[in-house]
């Protein structure tokens, strides 16, 4: 279960980065 949580957190961080980049492009 711990490995899955780590992957989820990494996914969330990646999503935040994408959102930040997309907001900067606007």
N, CA, C and O atoms as a GROMACS GRO file, in nm:
protein
  104
    1UNK      N    1   0.084  -0.121   0.000
    1UNK     CA    2   0.000   0.000   0.000
    1UNK      C    3   0.087   0.126   0.000
    1UNK      O    4   0.053   0.226  -0.062
    2UNK      N    5   0.199   0.119   0.069
    2UNK     CA    6   0.286   0.237   0.077
    2UNK      C    7   0.334   0.277  -0.062
    2UNK      O    8   0.339   0.395  -0.095
    3UNK      N    9   0.371   0.178  -0.143
    3UNK     CA   10   0.420   0.210  -0.279
    3UNK      C   11   0.312   0.282  -0.358
    3UNK      O   12   0.340   0.379  -0.428
    4UNK      N   13   0.188   0.235  -0.346
    4UNK     CA   14   0.078   0.299  -0.419
    4UNK      C   15   0.063   0.444  -0.374
    4UNK      O   16   0.043   0.533  -0.456
    5UNK      N   17   0.074   0.468  -0.245
    5UNK     CA   18   0.060   0.605  -0.194
    5UNK      C   19   0.170   0.693  -0.252
    5UNK      O   20   0.145   0.806  -0.291
    6UNK      N   21   0.292   0.640  -0.257
    6UNK     CA   22   0.402   0.719  -0.313
    6UNK      C   23   0.374   0.755  -0.458
    6UNK      O   24   0.396   0.868  -0.500
    7UNK      N   25   0.323   0.658  -0.535
    7UNK     CA   26   0.292   0.685  -0.676
    7UNK      C   27   0.183   0.790  -0.686
    7UNK      O   28   0.188   0.877  -0.774
    8UNK      N   29   0.085   0.783  -0.598
    8UNK     CA   30  -0.024   0.881  -0.602
    8UNK      C   31   0.029   1.021  -0.573
    8UNK      O   32  -0.009   1.118  -0.639
    9UNK      N   33   0.116   1.032  -0.475
    9UNK     CA   34   0.170   1.164  -0.441
    9UNK      C   35   0.250   1.217  -0.558
    9UNK      O   36   0.243   1.336  -0.589
   10UNK      N   37   0.327   1.130  -0.623
   10UNK     CA   38   0.405   1.175  -0.739
   10UNK      C   39   0.311   1.222  -0.850
   10UNK      O   40   0.338   1.322  -0.917
   11UNK      N   41   0.202   1.150  -0.868
   11UNK     CA   42   0.105   1.190  -0.971
   11UNK      C   43   0.046   1.326  -0.937
   11UNK      O   44   0.034   1.412  -1.024
   12UNK      N   45   0.012   1.346  -0.810
   12UNK     CA   46  -0.045   1.475  -0.769
   12UNK      C   47   0.055   1.587  -0.795
   12UNK      O   48   0.018   1.694  -0.845
   13UNK      N   49   0.183   1.562  -0.761
   13UNK     CA   50   0.284   1.666  -0.783
   13UNK      C   51   0.293   1.697  -0.932
   13UNK      O   52   0.304   1.814  -0.970
   14UNK      N   53   0.290   1.594  -1.017
   14UNK     CA   54   0.299   1.616  -1.162
   14UNK      C   55   0.178   1.697  -1.209
   14UNK      O   56   0.192   1.787  -1.291
   15UNK      N   57   0.060   1.665  -1.157
   15UNK     CA   58  -0.060   1.739  -1.197
   15UNK      C   59  -0.048   1.886  -1.157
   15UNK      O   60  -0.084   1.975  -1.234
   16UNK      N   61   0.005   1.911  -1.036
   16UNK     CA   62   0.020   2.050  -0.993
   16UNK      C   63   0.114   2.124  -1.087
   16UNK      O   64   0.090   2.239  -1.124
   17UNK      N   65   0.223   2.055  -1.126
   17UNK     CA   66   0.319   2.120  -1.217
   17UNK      C   67   0.251   2.153  -1.349
   17UNK      O   68   0.270   2.261  -1.403
   18UNK      N   69   0.172   2.060  -1.401
   18UNK     CA   70   0.104   2.083  -1.529
   18UNK      C   71   0.008   2.201  -1.516
   18UNK      O   72   0.001   2.287  -1.604
   19UNK      N   73  -0.066   2.204  -1.405
   19UNK     CA   74  -0.162   2.314  -1.385
   19UNK      C   75  -0.088   2.448  -1.378
   19UNK      O   76  -0.132   2.547  -1.436
   20UNK      N   77   0.026   2.449  -1.308
   20UNK     CA   78   0.103   2.574  -1.297
   20UNK      C   79   0.153   2.617  -1.435
   20UNK      O   80   0.146   2.734  -1.471
   21UNK      N   81   0.205   2.521  -1.512
   21UNK     CA   82   0.257   2.554  -1.645
   21UNK      C   83   0.144   2.606  -1.734
   21UNK      O   84   0.161   2.707  -1.803
   22UNK      N   85   0.030   2.538  -1.732
   22UNK     CA   86  -0.082   2.580  -1.817
   22UNK      C   87  -0.129   2.719  -1.776
   22UNK      O   88  -0.165   2.800  -1.862
   23UNK      N   89  -0.130   2.748  -1.647
   23UNK     CA   90  -0.176   2.880  -1.602
   23UNK      C   91  -0.077   2.987  -1.647
   23UNK      O   92  -0.116   3.100  -1.677
   24UNK      N   93   0.052   2.953  -1.651
   24UNK     CA   94   0.152   3.051  -1.694
   24UNK      C   95   0.138   3.079  -1.844
   24UNK      O   96   0.162   3.192  -1.888
   25UNK      N   97   0.099   2.977  -1.921
   25UNK     CA   98   0.087   2.996  -2.066
   25UNK      C   99  -0.029   3.089  -2.099
   25UNK      O  100  -0.024   3.161  -2.198
   26UNK      N  101  -0.134   3.089  -2.018
   26UNK     CA  102  -0.251   3.171  -2.048
   26UNK      C  103  -0.216   3.320  -2.045
   26UNK      O  104  -0.303   3.404  -2.068
   0.00000   0.00000   0.00000
